[in-house]
Amino acid sequence: MRFAAPVRWQPDPNLGLWERHLDGLQKIEQLLKSKGAGKTCWAISPNSGLDGKELEIGPALDGIGWEGAILSFIPGKLAYYGGEHETLLLSR
């Protein structure tokens, strides 16, 4: 857990429901890119639509769903965990 930091879901509250969802995803994407993430990531997920695939950041974040996933951006250095009850930035 020393390499994990909670990621706050902070969309603009003045937006509609769908727009808040998109704004929240965009803010997480910007955070990841500020930490060195490229355009794609490797997904580890119980969702067969994501698991074992290289995906662009936006669709990967949007596809996580309630079952959770780990998105690896820089092997051994930068990843993101999104689950039903928490989201974490994993970095060394």
C-alpha positions in Angstrom: 0.0 0.0 0.0 3.0 2.4 0.3 2.8 2.8 -3.5 -0.9 3.4 -3.6 -2.7 6.7 -3.4 -6.5 7.2 -3.6 -7.8 8.9 -6.7 -10.7 11.2 -6.0 -13.6 11.2 -8.4 -14.1 14.9 -8.8 -16.3 15.8 -11.8 -17.8 19.3 -12.2 -21.0 19.2 -10.1 -22.6 21.8 -12.5 -22.7 19.3 -15.3 -25.4 16.8 -16.2 -25.1 13.1 -15.1 -23.4 11.9 -18.3 -21.2 15.0 -18.6 -20.0 14.5 -15.0 -19.1 10.9 -15.9 -17.1 12.1 -18.9 -15.5 14.9 -16.9 -14.4 12.6 -14.2 -12.8 10.2 -16.7 -11.0 13.1 -18.4 -9.6 14.3 -15.1 -8.3 10.8 -14.2 -6.8 10.6 -17.7 -5.1 14.0 -17.2 -3.7 12.8 -13.8 -2.3 9.7 -15.4 -0.7 11.6 -18.3 0.8 14.1 -15.8 2.5 11.1 -14.2 4.0 9.9 -17.5 1.3 7.7 -19.0 1.3 7.4 -22.7 -1.7 7.0 -25.0 -2.3 3.3 -24.3 -2.3 0.9 -21.3 -2.3 -2.8 -20.7 -5.5 -4.1 -18.9 -5.9 -6.8 -16.4 -9.6 -7.4 -15.6 -12.2 -10.1 -15.1 -14.0 -8.4 -18.0 -12.9 -10.4 -21.1 -13.5 -7.3 -23.2 -10.6 -5.6 -21.4 -8.4 -8.4 -20.1 -5.0 -8.9 -21.7 -5.5 -6.1 -24.2 -3.6 -2.9 -25.0 -6.1 -0.1 -25.1 -6.3 3.7 -25.3 -6.6 5.3 -21.9 -10.1 6.8 -22.4 -11.9 3.6 -23.5 -10.0 1.6 -20.9 -11.1 3.9 -18.0 -14.6 3.9 -19.3 -14.7 0.1 -19.6 -13.6 -0.7 -16.1 -17.1 -1.1 -14.6 -18.0 -2.4 -11.2 -15.9 -5.6 -11.4 -12.6 -3.6 -11.4 -9.4 -3.6 -13.4 -5.8 -2.7 -13.2 -4.5 -0.6 -16.0 -0.7 -0.7 -16.4 0.9 2.3 -18.1 4.6 2.0 -17.3 5.4 -1.6 -16.2 6.6 -1.7 -12.6 6.2 2.1 -12.3 2.7 3.4 -13.0 -0.7 1.7 -12.9 -4.3 2.5 -12.0 -6.7 0.4 -10.1 -10.4 1.1 -10.5 -13.0 -1.0 -8.6 -16.4 -0.8 -7.1 -15.4 1.0 -3.9 -12.1 2.6 -4.6 -9.7 3.9 -7.2 -6.0 4.0 -6.7 -2.9 5.5 -8.4 -0.1 2.9 -8.1 3.3 4.4 -8.6 6.9 4.0 -7.7 
